[in-house]
């Protein structure tokens, strides 16, 4: 569903212990697929007890549920108990009967209609057969997301626990809206606030901290992480806060990549700058290290702030609004062709096995984020480095700072 091998797969049960998240796209709709650990009802095992709680949270937070069963074992008592649990949720349920690899298995799998789910699909997740019909049903059941005309920009403050997200929200709003403590994990839900000061208006979302998998113990934490990921999904711009004392850690890079994959605008805020001992080039050196960690997408604004001293926090708002404008930017097709085709002519894509690639036309796609389609005779032969070259040319000509750019090659 997500087009990559993210989850560990093994014949031994109980391999998936953490919930896996991945962006998916089908029939014009984007959604997040969540893979949960196998559900065991009354086990004494500490991991299986934690998995039970996680699955219940995933059921509560999801729009559509895929109930997967095994065609080779037939209907078990556990399947019937889980079916009852899912019916109580009153959410749309798609029953996926897996491992239906041949006609004999398909014949035997018909007993699964006995579980009473109207939307039952027979598939093989290993070969992919039958998955298209399941995905059709999933996106049909997804709620319609209406784009609000003239809606306010949405800024999500994201980062690791205890980096100062709630303090920044309070400082910007000028009121103690959110509880702030030394204890990591005080904020559990994503909290929305309406900002309307100094001629600037937007929705500010303070999220729970997204911490490393190894440090997530309690169920409330799983709930918080799911809410934080939803906040990234919903927003236009992510204000990613980093602790100046620790620098850009692996988990910060993970959150950055999450926002980048969702095509969100990004502003990096290095907080607690007042606690760092500074020399002449301290800021420059830290900025250089950050750009090395997030390469190749390093056209991102970095701002050193102190929420405690209220240093440069309103500059953060201005930067976020600038990145929002960059994300909304639309360039005329005639102007794009005039400027870019000249560059393509001077530096054409390398030939592939004697076949010359000719780019004839370019246009910006009508999406909520910057995406460009280049029409050519052999789109499959264009290498990644030439794609990066074109992106760099677009960034040189137009200000897309803080915004990921998507480039597609299509057959003319």
C-alpha positions in Angstrom: 0.0 0.0 0.0 2.9 2.4 0.7 5.1 1.2 -2.1 8.1 0.3 0.0 9.4 -2.4 2.4 9.0 -0.6 5.7 7.5 -3.3 7.9 9.6 -6.3 9.0 8.0 -9.5 7.7 8.6 -13.0 9.1 6.7 -16.3 9.4 6.9 -16.0 13.2 3.9 -14.3 14.8 4.5 -11.2 16.9 7.2 -9.6 14.7 5.2 -6.3 14.3 5.2 -4.7 17.7 5.2 -1.0 16.9 2.6 0.5 14.7 4.0 1.4 11.2 2.9 4.5 9.4 3.2 5.1 5.7 1.7 7.6 3.1 -0.4 6.0 0.4 -2.2 7.3 -2.7 -5.0 5.7 -4.7 -7.7 7.0 -7.1 -6.7 10.7 -6.5 -6.9 10.4 -2.7 -4.0 10.6 -0.2 -4.2 8.8 3.1 -2.0 7.2 5.8 -1.9 3.5 6.2 -1.3 2.2 9.7 0.0 -1.4 10.2 -0.7 -2.7 13.7 0.7 -5.6 15.6 -1.3 -8.9 15.6 -4.3 -8.8 17.9 -4.4 -11.3 20.7 -7.3 -11.0 23.2 -6.4 -12.5 26.6 -2.7 -13.1 26.6 -0.4 -12.6 29.6 2.5 -11.6 27.3 3.6 -8.0 28.1 4.1 -7.2 24.4 0.7 -8.7 23.3 -1.0 -6.6 26.1 0.6 -3.5 24.7 -0.3 -4.4 21.1 -4.0 -4.9 22.2 -4.0 -1.3 23.6 -2.3 0.0 20.4 -4.8 -1.7 18.1 -7.7 -0.2 20.1 -6.2 3.3 19.8 -5.7 2.7 16.0 -9.3 1.6 15.7 -10.4 4.8 17.5 -8.3 7.1 15.4 -8.9 5.6 11.9 -11.4 6.4 9.3 -11.5 3.0 7.6 -10.5 -0.4 9.1 -9.0 -3.3 7.1 -9.6 -6.5 9.0 -7.1 -9.1 7.7 -7.6 -12.8 8.1 -5.7 -15.9 6.9 -7.3 -18.1 4.3 -5.1 -21.1 5.2 -6.4 -21.3 8.8 -10.1 -20.7 8.2 -12.3 -18.8 10.7 -10.9 -19.0 14.2 -12.5 -18.1 17.5 -10.2 -15.0 17.7 -11.4 -13.9 14.2 -15.0 -13.9 15.5 -14.1 -12.0 18.7 -12.1 -9.3 16.7 -15.1 -9.1 14.2 -17.4 -8.3 17.2 -14.9 -5.6 18.4 -14.8 -4.0 14.9 -18.6 -4.0 14.5 -18.9 -2.2 17.8 -16.6 0.6 16.5 -19.3 1.5 13.9 -16.5 2.4 11.4 -16.4 1.1 7.8 -14.7 -2.3 7.8 -13.2 -4.0 4.8 -12.5 -7.7 5.4 -9.3 -8.8 3.6 -8.9 -12.6 3.3 -5.2 -13.0 2.7 -3.1 -15.8 1.1 -5.7 -16.6 -1.6 -3.0 -17.6 -4.1 -5.0 -20.1 -6.2 -8.6 -21.2 -7.2 -8.6 -24.0 -4.5 -7.8 -21.5 -1.8 -10.5 -19.1 -3.2 -13.1 -21.9 -3.0 -12.1 -22.7 0.6 -12.0 -19.0 1.6 -15.8 -18.5 0.8 -16.5 -19.5 4.4 -15.3 -16.0 5.5 -18.6 -14.6 4.2 -19.9 -16.1 7.4 -18.2 -13.3 9.4 -21.0 -11.1 8.0 -19.0 -8.2 6.4 -20.5 -6.9 3.3 -17.2 -5.6 2.0 -15.1 -8.9 1.8 -12.1 -9.1 -0.5 -10.0 -12.2 -1.4 -6.3 -11.3 -2.1 -2.7 -12.2 -1.9 -0.7 -9.4 -0.3 2.6 -11.1 -1.4 1.7 -11.1 -5.1 -0.7 -8.1 -5.0 -3.6 -9.9 -6.7 -7.0 -8.5 -5.4 -5.4 -5.5 -3.7 -6.8 -3.0 -6.2 -10.4 -3.9 -5.4 -9.6 -3.5 -1.7 -8.0 -0.1 -2.2 -11.0 1.0 -4.3 -13.3 0.2 -1.3 -10.9 1.9 1.2 -10.9 5.2 -0.7 -14.7 5.1 -1.3 -15.2 4.9 2.4 -12.8 7.8 3.2 -14.5 11.0 4.3 -14.4 13.8 1.7 -12.0 16.5 2.7 -13.4 19.8 1.5 -10.9 22.6 0.7 -12.2 25.7 2.5 -12.2 28.7 0.3 -10.1 31.5 1.9 -9.2 29.2 4.8 -6.6 30.4 7.2 -3.0 29.1 6.9 -2.4 26.2 9.4 1.0 26.1 11.1 1.9 23.0 13.2 4.7 23.2 15.8 6.4 19.9 15.8 9.5 18.3 17.3 10.8 16.1 20.0 9.3 16.2 23.6 10.4 19.1 25.9 11.9 21.2 23.1 9.6 24.1 23.9 6.6 23.7 21.5 3.9 24.6 24.1 6.1 27.5 25.4 6.3 28.9 21.9 2.5 28.7 21.5 2.0 30.5 24.8 4.6 33.2 23.9 3.0 33.9 20.5 -0.5 34.0 21.9 0.6 36.0 25.0 -1.4 33.8 27.3 -0.9 30.5 29.2 -2.9 28.5 26.7 -1.0 25.2 27.2 0.4 23.5 30.2 4.2 23.7 30.3 6.4 21.5 32.6 9.9 20.1 32.7 8.3 16.7 32.2 8.5 15.5 28.6 5.1 14.5 27.2 2.9 17.0 29.0 1.0 17.8 25.8 -1.1 14.8 24.8 -3.4 16.1 22.1 -2.8 18.5 19.2 -4.2 21.9 20.4 -5.5 24.4 17.9 -5.3 28.2 18.6 -6.4 31.1 16.4 -3.7 33.8 16.1 -4.8 37.2 15.0 -2.3 40.0 15.9 -0.2 42.6 14.2 -2.2 42.1 10.9 -1.3 38.4 10.8 -3.9 35.7 11.1 -3.5 31.9 11.1 -4.3 28.7 13.0 -1.5 27.5 15.3 -1.3 23.8 16.3 0.8 22.7 19.2 1.5 19.0 19.0 2.7 16.3 21.3 6.4 15.4 20.9 7.3 12.7 18.5 10.0 10.6 20.3 12.2 7.7 19.3 10.3 4.3 19.1 12.6 2.8 21.8 11.5 5.5 24.2 7.8 5.1 23.7 6.4 3.0 26.5 2.9 4.1 27.5 -0.3 3.9 25.4 -1.0 7.5 25.9 2.3 8.2 24.1 1.2 6.2 21.1 -2.0 8.2 21.0 0.0 11.4 21.1 2.3 10.4 18.3 -0.7 9.5 16.1 -2.2 12.9 16.9 1.1 14.6 16.0 1.3 12.8 12.7 -2.3 13.8 11.9 -1.4 17.4 12.7 1.4 17.2 10.1 -1.1 15.8 7.6 -3.6 18.7 8.2 -1.2 21.7 8.3 0.3 23.8 5.5 3.6 24.7 7.3 5.6 22.7 9.9 7.6 24.7 12.4 10.1 22.1 13.4 11.7 22.9 16.7 15.2 21.6 17.5 17.0 21.8 20.9 20.1 24.0 20.4 22.0 22.0 23.1 21.6 18.7 21.3 21.5 19.9 17.7 19.8 18.1 14.8 19.3 14.5 16.1 18.2 11.5 14.1 14.7 11.8 15.4 14.5 15.5 14.2 15.6 14.3 10.7 12.8 11.7 10.8 10.2 14.3 11.6 11.7 16.6 8.9 11.4 13.7 6.3 7.8 13.0 7.4 6.9 16.7 6.7 8.9 16.6 3.4 7.1 13.4 2.2 3.8 15.1 2.9 4.9 18.1 0.8 4.5 20.5 3.7 6.4 23.8 4.0 9.1 23.7 6.7 10.8 26.2 8.9 13.5 25.0 11.3 13.6 26.8 14.7 16.6 26.2 16.9 15.3 26.9 20.4 17.2 27.5 23.7 19.8 29.5 21.8 20.3 31.5 25.0 21.7 28.4 26.8 24.5 27.8 24.2 28.0 29.2 24.7 28.7 31.1 21.5 31.8 32.0 19.6 32.1 33.9 16.3 30.9 31.2 14.0 28.7 29.0 16.3 25.5 29.8 14.4 27.1 29.3 11.0 28.6 26.0 12.0 25.4 24.6 13.5 23.5 25.7 10.3 26.1 23.9 8.2 25.6 20.7 10.3 21.8 21.0 10.0 22.0 21.3 6.2 24.3 18.3 5.9 21.8 16.2 7.9 18.8 17.2 5.8 20.5 17.2 2.3 19.6 17.1 -0.5 16.6 19.3 0.4 18.4 22.1 2.2 16.7 25.2 0.8 15.0 25.6 4.2 15.0 28.7 6.5 16.8 28.2 9.8 16.2 30.6 12.7 17.9 30.6 16.1 15.4 31.5 18.8 14.9 31.6 22.6 11.2 31.2 23.6 12.2 32.0 27.2 13.6 35.4 26.3 11.1 35.8 23.4 14.1 36.3 21.0 13.1 36.3 17.3 9.8 34.4 18.0 7.8 36.9 15.8 10.4 36.6 13.1 9.5 32.8 13.1 5.9 33.8 12.3 7.0 36.1 9.4 9.2 33.2 8.0 6.3 30.8 8.3 4.0 33.2 6.3 6.7 33.7 3.7 7.1 29.9 3.2 3.2 29.7 3.1 3.3 32.2 0.2 6.1 30.2 -1.6 4.0 27.0 -1.3 1.0 28.8 -2.9 3.0 30.2 -5.8 1.7 29.6 -9.3 3.9 30.2 -12.4 2.5 30.8 -15.8 3.1 28.0 -18.3 4.4 30.4 -21.0 6.9 31.8 -18.6 8.1 28.3 -17.5 8.6 27.2 -21.0 10.4 30.3 -22.0 12.9 30.1 -19.2 13.3 26.3 -18.6 13.4 25.0 -22.2 16.3 27.3 -22.9 18.2 25.8 -20.0 17.2 22.2 -21.1 18.5 23.0 -24.6 21.9 24.1 -23.2 22.1 21.1 -20.8 20.0 18.3 -22.2 19.4 15.1 -20.2 22.1 12.4 -20.9 21.2 9.9 -23.7 20.2 6.4 -22.7 21.6 3.6 -24.7 21.9 5.7 -27.8 18.4 7.2 -27.4 18.2 11.0 -27.1 15.8 12.4 -24.7 14.0 15.6 -25.8 11.9 17.6 -23.3 9.3 19.5 -25.3 7.0 21.2 -22.7 6.7 22.0 -19.0 3.8 23.1 -16.9 2.9 23.5 -13.2 0.3 21.0 -11.9 -2.8 22.3 -10.2 -1.9 21.0 -6.7 -1.8 22.5 -3.2 2.1 22.4 -3.4 4.6 23.1 -6.1 4.7 20.3 -8.7 5.9 20.4 -12.3 5.4 18.1 -15.2 8.0 17.8 -17.9 6.7 16.2 -21.1 9.3 14.3 -23.1 9.8 11.3 -25.5 11.4 8.9 -23.0 10.3 9.8 -19.5 11.5 6.5 -17.9 15.2 7.1 -19.0 15.7 10.3 -17.1 18.0 9.9 -14.1 17.6 11.2 -10.6 20.6 13.6 -10.9 19.0 15.4 -13.9 15.8 15.7 -11.9 17.8 17.4 -9.1 19.4 19.6 -11.7 16.0 20.8 -12.9 14.8 21.4 -9.3 17.9 23.5 -8.6 17.2 25.6 -11.8 13.6 26.2 -10.7 14.8 27.2 -7.2 17.4 29.6 -8.7 14.7 31.4 -10.8 11.8 31.4 -8.3 11.7 31.6 -4.5 10.5 28.2 -3.2 12.5 28.4 0.1 11.1 26.0 2.7 8.9 24.1 0.2 9.6 20.6 -1.3 9.2 20.6 -5.1 7.9 17.6 -7.0 9.0 16.9 -10.6 7.3 14.4 -12.9 8.4 13.3 -16.3 5.5 12.3 -18.6 5.2 11.0 -22.1 4.4 13.8 -24.5 
